[in-house]
Amino acid sequence: MRRPAVAGKFYAGGERAVRAEIEKAFLSPLGPGEIPEVNKNGPRSIVGAVAPHAGYVYSGPVAAHTYGALARDGFPETFVIMGPNHHAMGAPVAMSTEDFSTPLGVVKIDEDIAGRMGRLVVDDPSAHRYEHSIEVQLPFIQYFSDKAKIVPISMAAQDYETAVEVAEELRRACQGKDVVFIASTDFSHYVPAQEAERQDHAVIDKILAADPEGVYDTVVRRDVSMCGYGPVMTMMLASGGKKAELLKYGSSGDVTPMDEVVGYVSMVVRS
């Protein structure tokens, strides 16, 4: 069992408090404004998504746009969640076969998909032990479903070639499965708000254009301080979706006035 690393820090430590935090994020002026129910007969057109992973007080309302869209579309059986490895522990690209525990309960690993992997994406729980980028997505999923499974993938290697190889492995492993690929990332870190918006929208434009290599080139060329560009590229390549949609852009400065902000983005990609 993978125990929570950031409960009580990035989000509340108790079940009732976490549910209240999530509801507050949905109803925030920066959030969707309503809490949808999961559409059990939804079109299931969403194949990929982008969500931020900061503390809920800052990025929760933006993340709520992603999970609101997923609820209205109908939840898949499994979420493949890819996040950056902030601690550089473990394998360059690491999944985990340990179930994840949060204050809302236990999220099961999709053992079928996990069992089909292992060439480049190796089973290494140490890469996940202290990592928050995947963990903070889970309570949003659990709020709507106690049955959805996950495949967590922590990426320390984020070059374009790695993204291509991981996406190929994922497509093979997920063949015939009902999945959505989620890229967990924050965008610009600790820069003035106008600079963050300018830099971040240059990357967003490449996602909207279905150009994963362009995402990498833009991040490198413009020196965008985005932590999860590898997961974003991998999500784009693995999902095969061509119709990206920007749901919400915001920053930590929208919550609390500050000279330097972190950018947050909610996007979905449809088939």
Secondary structure as GFF3:
##gff-version 3
##sequence-region A 1 271
A	DSSP	alpha_helix	15	27	.	.	.	ID=ss1
A	DSSP	beta_strand	46	51	.	.	.	ID=ss2
A	DSSP	alpha_helix	56	73	.	.	.	ID=ss3
A	DSSP	beta_strand	78	84	.	.	.	ID=ss4
A	DSSP	beta_strand	93	95	.	.	.	ID=ss5
A	DSSP	beta_strand	100	102	.	.	.	ID=ss6
A	DSSP	beta_strand	105	107	.	.	.	ID=ss7
A	DSSP	alpha_helix	111	115	.	.	.	ID=ss8
A	DSSP	beta_strand	122	123	.	.	.	ID=ss9
A	DSSP	three_ten_helix	125	127	.	.	.	ID=ss10
A	DSSP	three_ten_helix	135	137	.	.	.	ID=ss11
A	DSSP	alpha_helix	138	144	.	.	.	ID=ss12
A	DSSP	beta_strand	149	155	.	.	.	ID=ss13
A	DSSP	alpha_helix	160	173	.	.	.	ID=ss14
A	DSSP	beta_strand	179	184	.	.	.	ID=ss15
A	DSSP	beta_strand	189	191	.	.	.	ID=ss16
A	DSSP	alpha_helix	193	208	.	.	.	ID=ss17
A	DSSP	alpha_helix	212	222	.	.	.	ID=ss18
A	DSSP	alpha_helix	229	239	.	.	.	ID=ss19
A	DSSP	beta_strand	243	251	.	.	.	ID=ss20
A	DSSP	three_ten_helix	252	254	.	.	.	ID=ss21
A	DSSP	beta_strand	261	270	.	.	.	ID=ss22
###
